[in-house]
Amino acid sequence: MYRFLLVSINIESILEEVTIGRRRRKLEEMAGGNGLSDAYTATLARLKGQKGNKAAIGFKVLMWVLYSERPLRAEELCHALSVEMGSLDLDPKNIPVLRTLLSACLGLVMVEASSSTVRLVHFTLQEHLLSSPTLFSGPHSTIAEVYLTYLNFGCVRDLAPTLDLAPSTMPLLEYASLYWGKHARMGMTENVKILALKLLGRFDEHVSAQLLLWGHKENKERYLDPYFHSTEGPTGFTALHAASFLGIVEIVAIVLEKKEWDTNATDCLDSTALKWAVINGHGEVVKMLLEREEINPDQADTDYGRTPISYAAEKGHGGIVKMLLEREEVNPDRADTDDGQTPISWAAWSGHEGIVKMLLEREEVNPDHPDTGYGQTPLSLAAEKGHAGIVKMLLERDEVNPGKAETGFGRTPLSFAAEGGHEGVVNMLLEREEVNPGQADLSGRTPISWATEKGHGGIVKMLLEREEVNPDQANTDIC
């Protein structure tokens, strides 16, 4: 494979030799040097020396493939390279042919047949290119400018804002909508700023807003039906919401200066600008918003009754939790209305030890608060997921009852830990007098029953050493 790759990226150079012997020596010289690194250097030199605009095209393709957030499909790359800065609309006659782009790269770029995505010929090429930071000038700002120019095209602005799929005639639309913000954050220039503000001017009427909300992983998991099947479009998703969602500090600052939006306003997904910044972990934007006198840092959404600190605790954004805890208006023990989980419950479930520690330092926080869904406490949730460090912290609190069964199925923290195979957690719980290792749940199942079913032999052995455990106890039901 190694020798084949050397030949494939240097085939033109080898074929320039006029005899078989000289071609063989050329190949041996390549193999005897620093291998692929030398081959890449030589190929890039030949690429740079191409006539006409082939060199510029080749380096553009390498830049796009190297710095894209996900592998670009062939048609996406062709459309990206058709965009001219300052153009107002898409010119189909300006879209290059893929074959031309690939030939300009001299074998360094290929198309993956199974996915039609464009990629570098080998992963070592990426390392080689990134080791030369001056090879490409401002790649992220260049990419951001292209995407923003594309999104500001007249043909794109004319699309209905309710579309959740990009038209086949505009293959770059989805990628540009999802990732222009990330490239802008990494390469902000004055031109990027101007183009971004132009796009965001009436963003809640732009198809890009819909595609951004629909395509974002967080939204696909959380919002499957309530909005995206409506015909209203991304209403209320203003420039402030979008800039906070994307974490573009410079744009947020400009938008806040204009004072054209209610900073506490909710959008079509019942989210404020602060909530979006919190969920996506944009600490600098959160700080800017919290400095506004009118901002409500404890505003709960109406769908789930969750506050910003609840989302920050779940996502593990410790710095943001710390900022929110510094605000007097924030209730660190406020339960949501959907299932009654508090911030510490979310942090315990998600395994964020530092955040659990911060919350436990607050007098208002009840470390043994049962939720309203199944009556699980933070300890129960942490035990179920096997977060031993959090279990240890909670067990050190006098208010926490380690033998407390949840109300849904009558299962104890030990029951959950035994089922999950979390030996360390089981061992900690067995050291507590309040824990009954033989306690059955509402279905008659004991911890040893769960551990046996799941094949956790180490836990079964630990439980059998306890007198209270009856290995012959029958289940009254099987969950």
C-alpha positions as CSV (number, residue, x, y, z in Angstrom):
1,M,0.0,0.0,0.0
2,Y,2.8,2.4,1.0
3,R,4.8,1.7,-2.3
4,F,1.6,2.0,-4.3
5,L,0.7,5.4,-2.8
6,L,4.2,6.7,-3.6
7,V,3.8,5.7,-7.2
8,S,0.2,7.0,-7.5
9,I,1.0,10.6,-6.3
10,N,4.3,10.7,-8.3
11,I,3.2,8.9,-11.5
12,E,3.6,12.0,-13.6
13,S,7.1,12.7,-12.3
14,I,8.1,9.1,-12.9
15,L,6.7,9.0,-16.4
16,E,8.8,12.1,-17.3
17,E,11.8,9.8,-17.3
18,V,12.4,8.4,-20.8
19,T,13.7,4.9,-20.0
20,I,12.5,2.0,-17.8
21,G,15.8,2.1,-15.9
22,R,15.6,5.8,-15.1
23,R,12.0,5.4,-14.0
24,R,12.9,2.5,-11.7
25,R,15.7,4.6,-10.2
26,K,13.3,7.5,-9.7
27,L,11.0,5.3,-7.8
28,E,13.8,3.9,-5.7
29,E,15.0,7.5,-4.9
30,M,11.5,8.3,-3.6
31,A,11.3,5.1,-1.5
32,G,14.8,5.7,-0.1
33,G,14.1,9.2,1.1
34,N,11.7,10.3,3.8
35,G,8.9,8.4,2.0
36,L,5.6,10.1,1.8
37,S,6.7,13.4,3.3
38,D,9.2,13.8,0.5
39,A,6.6,12.7,-2.1
40,Y,4.1,15.2,-0.8
41,T,6.6,18.0,-0.9
42,A,7.7,17.2,-4.4
43,T,4.1,16.9,-5.6
44,L,3.1,20.2,-4.0
45,A,6.0,21.8,-5.8
46,R,4.8,20.4,-9.1
47,L,1.3,21.5,-8.3
48,K,2.5,25.1,-7.7
49,G,4.4,25.1,-11.0
50,Q,1.3,24.2,-13.1
51,K,0.5,26.6,-16.0
52,G,-2.5,28.9,-16.1
53,N,-4.8,28.9,-13.2
54,K,-4.4,25.2,-12.5
55,A,-2.1,25.9,-9.5
56,A,-4.6,28.2,-7.9
57,I,-7.4,25.7,-8.4
58,G,-5.4,22.8,-7.0
59,F,-4.5,24.7,-3.8
60,K,-8.1,25.9,-3.4
61,V,-9.4,22.3,-3.6
62,L,-6.8,21.2,-1.0
63,M,-7.8,24.0,1.3
64,W,-11.5,23.2,1.1
65,V,-11.0,19.5,1.6
66,L,-8.6,20.1,4.5
67,Y,-10.6,22.7,6.5
68,S,-14.2,21.6,5.9
69,E,-16.1,20.6,9.0
70,R,-17.3,17.4,7.4
71,P,-16.3,15.7,4.1
72,L,-17.7,17.7,1.2
73,R,-19.7,15.9,-1.5
74,A,-18.4,16.4,-5.0
75,E,-21.2,18.7,-6.0
76,E,-20.8,20.8,-2.9
77,L,-17.1,21.4,-3.7
78,C,-17.9,22.3,-7.3
79,H,-20.5,24.9,-6.1
80,A,-18.1,26.3,-3.5
81,L,-15.5,26.9,-6.1
82,S,-18.0,28.6,-8.4
83,V,-18.7,31.5,-5.9
84,E,-16.9,34.8,-6.7
85,M,-16.6,37.3,-4.0
86,G,-19.0,40.2,-4.6
87,S,-21.3,38.3,-6.8
88,L,-25.0,38.7,-6.1
89,D,-26.4,35.4,-7.5
90,L,-25.4,31.9,-8.6
91,D,-24.0,31.6,-12.1
92,P,-24.5,28.0,-13.3
93,K,-21.9,28.6,-16.1
94,N,-19.3,29.3,-13.4
95,I,-19.5,25.8,-11.8
96,P,-16.4,23.9,-12.6
97,V,-16.2,20.3,-13.7
98,L,-15.1,17.8,-11.0
99,R,-12.6,16.2,-13.4
100,T,-10.9,19.5,-13.8
101,L,-10.6,20.1,-10.1
102,L,-9.1,16.6,-9.5
103,S,-6.6,16.8,-12.3
104,A,-5.3,20.1,-10.9
105,C,-4.5,18.3,-7.6
106,L,-2.1,15.8,-9.2
107,G,-3.5,12.8,-7.4
108,L,-3.5,14.4,-3.9
109,V,-7.3,14.4,-3.8
110,M,-9.8,11.7,-4.7
111,V,-13.5,11.0,-4.6
112,E,-14.8,8.2,-2.3
113,A,-17.0,6.1,-4.5
114,S,-19.3,4.8,-1.8
115,S,-20.3,8.3,-0.5
116,S,-19.3,10.6,-3.4
117,T,-17.3,12.7,-0.9
118,V,-14.0,14.3,-1.7
119,R,-11.0,13.4,0.5
120,L,-7.3,13.6,0.6
121,V,-5.5,10.6,-0.9
122,H,-4.2,9.5,2.6
123,F,-4.5,10.7,6.2
124,T,-0.8,11.4,6.3
125,L,-1.3,14.2,3.7
126,Q,-3.5,16.0,6.2
127,E,-0.7,15.9,8.8
128,H,1.8,17.1,6.1
129,L,-0.4,20.0,5.0
130,L,-1.2,21.2,8.6
131,S,2.5,21.1,9.4
132,S,2.9,24.1,7.0
133,P,0.6,26.8,8.5
134,T,1.6,29.3,5.9
135,L,0.5,27.1,3.0
136,F,-3.0,28.6,3.0
137,S,-3.8,32.2,3.9
138,G,-6.8,32.7,6.2
139,P,-8.6,29.5,5.2
140,H,-11.5,29.9,7.6
141,S,-12.3,33.5,6.7
142,T,-12.1,32.6,3.0
143,I,-14.5,29.7,3.5
144,A,-16.8,31.8,5.6
145,E,-16.9,34.6,3.0
146,V,-17.8,32.0,0.3
147,Y,-20.6,30.5,2.4
148,L,-22.0,33.9,3.4
149,T,-21.9,35.1,-0.2
150,Y,-23.8,32.0,-1.3
151,L,-26.4,32.4,1.4
152,N,-26.9,36.0,0.4
153,F,-27.5,35.1,-3.2
154,G,-30.9,36.3,-4.6
155,C,-31.9,32.7,-5.6
156,V,-31.3,31.6,-2.0
157,R,-33.2,34.5,-0.4
158,D,-36.1,33.8,-2.7
159,L,-36.6,30.3,-1.2
160,A,-39.4,29.7,1.2
161,P,-38.2,29.8,4.8
162,T,-40.2,26.7,5.7
163,L,-38.1,24.3,3.6
164,D,-36.3,21.6,5.7
165,L,-34.4,20.2,2.7
166,A,-32.1,22.1,0.3
167,P,-33.1,22.0,-3.4
168,S,-31.0,19.7,-5.5
169,T,-30.0,22.7,-7.6
170,M,-28.3,24.3,-4.6
171,P,-26.2,21.5,-3.1
172,L,-24.0,23.8,-1.0
173,L,-27.0,25.4,0.8
174,E,-27.2,22.9,3.7
175,Y,-23.5,22.8,4.5
176,A,-23.3,26.6,4.2
177,S,-26.2,27.0,6.6
178,L,-24.8,24.7,9.2
179,Y,-21.2,25.7,9.2
180,W,-20.7,29.3,8.2
181,G,-20.8,30.3,11.8
182,K,-18.1,28.0,12.9
183,H,-15.8,29.1,10.1
184,A,-16.6,32.8,10.9
185,R,-15.7,32.3,14.6
186,M,-12.3,30.9,13.5
187,G,-11.7,33.5,10.8
188,M,-13.5,36.8,11.5
189,T,-12.7,39.6,9.2
190,E,-14.4,42.9,8.4
191,N,-15.8,41.4,5.2
192,V,-17.1,38.3,7.0
193,K,-18.8,40.6,9.5
194,I,-20.5,42.7,6.8
195,L,-21.8,39.6,5.0
196,A,-22.9,38.0,8.3
197,L,-24.9,41.1,9.3
198,K,-26.5,41.2,5.8
199,L,-27.6,37.6,6.2
200,L,-28.9,38.1,9.7
201,G,-30.9,41.2,8.9
202,R,-34.1,39.3,8.4
203,F,-32.8,35.9,9.4
204,D,-36.2,34.6,10.7
205,E,-37.4,34.8,7.1
206,H,-34.4,33.1,5.6
207,V,-34.3,29.4,4.6
208,S,-30.8,29.2,6.2
209,A,-32.3,29.7,9.6
210,Q,-34.7,26.7,9.1
211,L,-31.8,24.5,7.8
212,L,-29.6,25.5,10.7
213,L,-32.2,24.7,13.3
214,W,-33.3,21.5,11.6
215,G,-29.8,20.2,10.9
216,H,-28.3,20.9,14.3
217,K,-27.8,17.6,16.1
218,E,-29.2,19.0,19.4
219,N,-32.5,19.9,17.7
220,K,-32.9,16.7,15.8
221,E,-32.8,14.8,19.1
222,R,-35.0,17.2,21.0
223,Y,-37.4,18.8,18.6
224,L,-38.8,16.2,16.2
225,D,-42.4,17.4,15.8
226,P,-43.5,20.6,17.5
227,Y,-42.1,23.0,14.9
228,F,-40.6,21.6,11.8
229,H,-43.9,20.3,10.4
230,S,-45.5,23.7,10.8
231,T,-45.8,26.2,7.9
232,E,-44.7,29.3,9.9
233,G,-41.0,29.1,9.3
234,P,-38.2,30.0,11.8
235,T,-40.2,32.8,13.4
236,G,-38.6,34.7,16.2
237,F,-35.1,33.2,15.4
238,T,-33.6,36.7,15.2
239,A,-30.0,37.9,14.5
240,L,-29.5,37.8,18.3
241,H,-30.7,34.2,18.6
242,A,-28.6,33.1,15.7
243,A,-25.4,34.8,16.7
244,S,-25.8,33.5,20.3
245,F,-26.6,30.0,18.9
246,L,-23.4,30.1,16.8
247,G,-21.3,31.8,19.4
248,I,-20.0,34.6,17.2
249,V,-18.9,37.2,19.9
250,E,-18.3,40.0,17.4
251,I,-21.7,39.8,15.9
252,V,-23.5,39.4,19.3
253,A,-21.8,42.7,20.4
254,I,-23.0,44.6,17.3
255,V,-26.5,43.2,17.6
256,L,-26.7,44.1,21.3
257,E,-25.6,47.6,20.5
258,K,-28.4,48.1,18.1
259,K,-31.0,47.3,20.8
260,E,-33.5,46.2,18.2
261,W,-34.5,43.0,20.0
262,D,-35.9,41.9,23.3
263,T,-33.0,40.0,24.9
264,N,-35.5,37.7,26.7
265,A,-37.7,37.0,23.7
266,T,-38.2,33.4,22.8
267,D,-38.1,32.0,19.2
268,C,-40.0,29.3,17.4
269,L,-38.3,26.6,19.6
270,D,-39.2,28.4,22.9
271,S,-35.5,29.4,23.3
272,T,-34.0,32.7,24.3
273,A,-30.6,33.9,23.1
274,L,-29.2,33.0,26.5
275,K,-30.5,29.5,26.3
276,W,-28.9,28.9,22.9
277,A,-25.6,30.2,24.1
278,V,-25.8,28.1,27.2
279,I,-26.7,24.9,25.4
280,N,-24.0,25.3,22.8
281,G,-21.4,26.2,25.5
282,H,-20.5,29.6,24.2
283,G,-19.2,31.1,27.5
284,E,-18.1,34.5,26.1
285,V,-21.6,35.1,24.7
286,V,-23.2,34.0,28.0
287,K,-21.0,36.5,29.8
288,M,-22.0,39.3,27.4
289,L,-25.7,38.5,27.8
290,L,-25.5,38.3,31.6
291,E,-24.0,41.8,31.7
292,R,-27.3,43.2,30.3
293,E,-29.5,44.5,33.1
294,E,-32.7,43.5,31.3
295,I,-31.6,39.8,30.9
296,N,-33.5,37.2,33.0
297,P,-30.8,34.5,33.8
298,D,-33.4,32.2,35.4
299,Q,-36.1,32.3,32.6
300,A,-37.6,28.9,32.2
301,D,-38.9,27.6,28.8
302,T,-42.5,26.8,28.6
303,D,-42.2,23.3,27.0
304,Y,-40.0,21.7,29.7
305,G,-39.8,24.4,32.4
306,R,-36.0,24.2,32.3
307,T,-33.8,27.2,33.1
308,P,-30.4,28.0,31.6
309,I,-28.5,26.5,34.6
310,S,-30.4,23.3,34.1
311,Y,-29.1,23.0,30.5
312,A,-25.6,24.1,31.5
313,A,-25.5,21.4,34.2
314,E,-26.7,18.7,31.8
315,K,-24.2,19.7,29.1
316,G,-21.3,19.9,31.5
317,H,-20.5,23.6,30.8
318,G,-18.9,24.2,34.2
319,G,-17.7,27.8,33.5
320,I,-21.2,28.8,32.5
321,V,-22.7,27.1,35.6
322,K,-20.3,29.2,37.7
323,M,-21.3,32.4,36.0
324,L,-25.0,31.7,36.5
325,L,-24.5,30.8,40.2
326,E,-23.0,34.3,40.7
327,R,-26.4,35.8,39.8
328,E,-28.8,36.2,42.8
329,E,-31.8,35.7,40.5
330,V,-30.7,32.1,39.7
331,N,-32.3,29.3,41.7
332,P,-29.8,26.5,41.6
333,D,-32.4,24.0,42.9
334,R,-35.3,24.9,40.6
335,A,-37.0,21.8,39.3
336,D,-38.2,21.6,35.7
337,T,-41.9,21.1,35.0
338,D,-41.5,18.2,32.6
339,D,-40.1,15.5,35.0
340,G,-39.1,17.5,38.1
341,Q,-35.3,17.2,37.7
342,T,-33.1,19.8,39.3
343,P,-29.7,21.0,37.9
344,I,-27.9,18.6,40.2
345,S,-30.0,15.7,38.9
346,W,-29.0,16.6,35.3
347,A,-25.4,16.9,36.3
348,A,-25.4,13.6,38.2
349,W,-27.1,11.8,35.3
350,S,-24.6,13.2,32.8
351,G,-21.5,12.5,35.0
352,H,-20.3,16.1,35.5
353,E,-18.4,15.8,38.8
354,G,-17.2,19.4,38.9
355,I,-20.7,20.8,38.4
356,V,-22.1,18.4,41.1
357,K,-19.4,19.7,43.5
358,M,-20.3,23.3,42.7
359,L,-24.0,22.7,43.3
360,L,-23.4,20.7,46.5
361,E,-21.7,23.8,47.9
362,R,-25.0,25.8,47.7
363,E,-27.3,25.6,50.8
364,E,-30.4,25.8,48.6
365,V,-29.6,22.6,46.7
366,N,-31.3,19.5,48.0
367,P,-28.9,16.6,47.1
368,D,-31.7,14.0,47.7
369,H,-34.4,15.6,45.6
370,P,-36.6,13.0,43.8
371,D,-37.8,13.9,40.4
372,T,-41.5,13.7,39.5
373,G,-41.0,11.2,36.6
374,Y,-40.0,8.1,38.5
375,G,-38.9,9.5,41.8
376,Q,-35.2,9.1,41.1
377,T,-32.7,11.1,43.2
378,P,-29.4,12.4,42.0
379,L,-27.8,9.4,43.8
380,S,-30.1,7.0,41.9
381,L,-29.3,8.6,38.6
382,A,-25.6,8.6,39.2
383,A,-25.6,5.0,40.3
384,E,-27.6,3.9,37.3
385,K,-25.0,5.5,35.0
386,G,-22.0,4.3,37.0
387,H,-20.6,7.7,37.9
388,A,-18.6,6.5,40.9
389,G,-17.1,9.9,41.7
390,I,-20.5,11.6,42.0
391,V,-21.9,8.7,44.0
392,K,-19.0,9.1,46.4
393,M,-19.7,12.8,46.8
394,L,-23.4,12.3,47.4
395,L,-22.8,9.5,49.9
396,E,-20.8,12.0,52.0
397,R,-23.9,14.1,52.5
398,D,-26.1,13.4,55.5
399,E,-29.2,14.4,53.7
400,V,-28.8,11.6,51.1
401,N,-30.5,8.3,51.8
402,P,-28.5,5.6,49.9
403,G,-31.3,3.0,50.4
404,K,-34.1,5.2,49.0
405,A,-36.2,3.4,46.4
406,E,-37.6,5.4,43.5
407,T,-41.4,5.4,43.2
408,G,-41.8,4.3,39.6
409,F,-40.7,0.7,40.0
410,G,-39.4,0.7,43.6
411,R,-35.8,0.3,42.6
412,T,-32.9,1.4,44.7
413,P,-29.5,2.9,43.7
414,L,-28.0,-0.5,44.4
415,S,-30.5,-2.2,42.0
416,F,-29.6,0.2,39.2
417,A,-25.8,-0.2,39.8
418,A,-26.1,-4.0,39.9
419,E,-27.9,-4.1,36.6
420,G,-25.4,-1.7,35.0
421,G,-22.4,-3.7,36.1
422,H,-20.9,-0.8,38.0
423,E,-18.8,-2.7,40.6
424,G,-17.2,0.3,42.2
425,V,-20.6,1.9,42.9
426,V,-22.0,-1.4,44.2
427,N,-19.1,-1.7,46.6
428,M,-19.6,1.8,47.9
429,L,-23.3,1.2,48.4
430,L,-22.8,-2.1,50.2
431,E,-20.6,-0.3,52.8
432,R,-23.6,1.7,53.9
433,E,-25.8,0.3,56.7
434,E,-29.0,1.9,55.3
435,V,-28.6,-0.2,52.1
436,N,-30.5,-3.5,52.1
437,P,-28.7,-5.7,49.5
438,G,-31.7,-8.1,49.3
439,Q,-34.4,-5.4,48.8
440,A,-36.8,-6.3,46.1
441,D,-38.5,-3.8,43.8
442,L,-42.2,-3.7,42.9
443,S,-41.7,-6.5,40.5
444,G,-40.1,-8.7,43.1
445,R,-36.6,-8.4,41.6
446,T,-33.6,-8.0,43.8
447,P,-30.2,-6.6,42.9
448,I,-28.7,-10.0,42.5
449,S,-31.5,-10.9,40.0
450,W,-30.6,-7.9,37.9
451,A,-26.8,-8.7,38.1
452,T,-27.4,-12.3,37.2
453,E,-29.5,-11.6,34.2
454,K,-26.9,-9.2,32.8
455,G,-24.0,-11.5,33.5
456,H,-22.1,-9.4,36.0
457,G,-20.3,-12.1,37.8
458,G,-18.2,-9.9,40.0
459,I,-21.3,-8.1,41.4
460,V,-23.1,-11.5,41.9
461,K,-20.1,-12.6,44.0
462,M,-20.2,-9.5,46.1
463,L,-23.9,-9.8,46.8
464,L,-23.7,-13.5,47.7
465,E,-21.3,-12.6,50.5
466,R,-24.1,-10.8,52.2
467,E,-26.4,-12.6,54.6
468,E,-29.4,-10.6,53.7
469,V,-29.2,-11.8,50.1
470,N,-31.4,-14.8,49.2
471,P,-30.1,-16.2,45.9
472,D,-33.2,-18.4,45.6
473,Q,-35.7,-15.5,46.0
474,A,-38.2,-15.7,43.1
475,N,-39.3,-12.8,41.0
476,T,-43.0,-11.9,41.1
477,D,-42.7,-10.4,37.6
478,I,-40.1,-9.8,35.0
479,C,-39.7,-6.2,33.8
